[in-house]
Amino acid sequence: MAQKKINISFPQAVALEMDEYCKKTDLARSVFVTLAVTSYLSSRQLNSSLNRMCDILEKFPSGEATPNDLQELEKIQDTLRLLTARTE
């Protein structure tokens, strides 16, 4: 995988806590930051998928759900499977 070097700044207290954690777990800072960012992005995608799923499911009791809604639920289900597989 190609790497991209970036400069980032953290509040000093956060940087110290991160360094302590990295030292205890024998992780490089870049690995820690990559894991943290990946986790954050996955949680945003999970939240978005769950919100959309709730919107669609609210249509079912009134009979407003369409075949497109069912297809979208299947796509959301696939996304949720991928996201949960990453964390197990």
C-alpha positions in Angstrom: 0.0 0.0 0.0 1.3 3.4 -0.9 2.2 5.7 2.0 1.5 9.4 2.3 3.5 11.5 4.8 1.6 14.2 6.6 2.3 16.6 9.4 -0.2 16.8 12.2 -0.3 18.6 15.5 -1.9 17.4 18.7 -2.5 19.2 22.0 0.5 18.3 24.2 -1.6 16.3 26.7 -3.0 14.2 23.8 0.4 13.6 22.3 1.8 12.5 25.7 -1.1 10.1 26.3 -0.7 8.7 22.7 3.0 8.2 23.2 2.5 6.4 26.5 -0.1 4.1 24.9 2.2 3.4 22.0 5.1 2.6 24.3 3.0 0.3 26.4 1.6 -1.5 23.3 4.7 -1.4 21.2 2.9 0.5 18.4 4.5 3.1 16.2 2.7 6.5 16.3 1.8 6.2 12.6 0.2 2.8 13.2 -1.7 4.2 16.2 -3.0 7.2 14.2 -3.9 5.0 11.2 -5.9 2.7 13.5 -7.6 5.7 15.2 -8.5 7.4 11.9 -9.7 4.1 10.4 -11.9 3.4 13.4 -13.4 6.9 13.3 -14.2 6.7 9.6 -15.7 3.3 10.1 -17.9 4.5 12.9 -19.1 7.4 10.8 -20.0 5.1 8.0 -21.7 2.7 10.4 -23.7 5.6 11.9 -24.8 6.8 8.5 -25.8 3.3 7.5 -27.8 2.8 10.7 -29.6 6.1 10.3 -30.5 5.3 6.7 -31.7 1.9 7.7 -34.0 3.4 10.4 -35.4 5.8 7.9 -36.3 3.0 5.6 -37.7 0.7 8.3 -40.0 3.5 9.4 -41.8 3.2 6.0 -42.8 -0.5 6.5 -45.7 -0.2 9.0 -47.5 2.2 6.8 -46.7 0.2 3.6 -44.7 3.1 2.1 -41.6 0.9 1.6 -40.7 0.3 -2.1 -38.6 -2.3 -3.8 -35.8 0.3 -4.0 -36.0 0.5 -0.2 -35.5 -3.2 0.0 -32.5 -3.1 -2.3 -31.0 -0.3 -0.3 -31.5 -2.3 2.9 -29.6 -5.2 1.3 -26.7 -2.8 0.4 -26.7 -1.5 4.0 -26.7 -5.0 5.3 -23.6 -5.7 3.1 -21.9 -2.5 4.4 -22.7 -3.5 8.0 -21.2 -7.0 7.5 -18.0 -5.4 6.1 -17.7 -3.0 9.0 -18.3 -5.6 11.7 -15.9 -8.0 10.0 -13.1 -5.4 10.3 -13.6 -5.1 14.1 -13.9 -8.8 15.0 
